[in-house]
Amino acid sequence: MVASLAEIIAAIGVMISVIYLAIQVNHSNTEARLQTHNDTLTLMHAPIQQFLALPELAEIVRIGGANPDSLTEAEWFKYSYYYMMQFNMYDYLYLAYLDGAAVPSLWIGTDASWRNLLQTEPGIRRVWREWRHGFADPFQSYVDSLVGEIENSE
């Protein structure tokens, strides 16, 4: 009888440990998603802060999106590197979303913004064609499919 009681107490102890571990894992997952959210916002804001501090870059970004052929070689260099950094952020968030580490609403909003940029700004599509080799699948295939859809519908 004492042995049976000891087994019941041990089983209850194991159940409490499993519940505690589940709570800790859930807490860790929440913290990881919040950190991914913060990291993504930091990556999004860094290039924006650059053109806020540099009015000439803001003008290059404005013109380059709509009419990339009107930029000088030096301006195109700045524009393409600016958007390459932005594509790095998009890649980071895409992979975090696939891994479940990103808050879905952040991915949905960011993806919608990128779809709009790719749709309305030929300069960004040109940057993608020039820099796509720097990104691995599945992100490369994902953006290729977006660009393909847009260019096929034009």
Summary of the structure (lengths in Angstrom):
residues: 154
radius of gyration: 23.4
end to end distance: 80.1
largest distance: 88.7
contacts: 403
relative contact order: 0.09
helix: 90%
strand: 0%
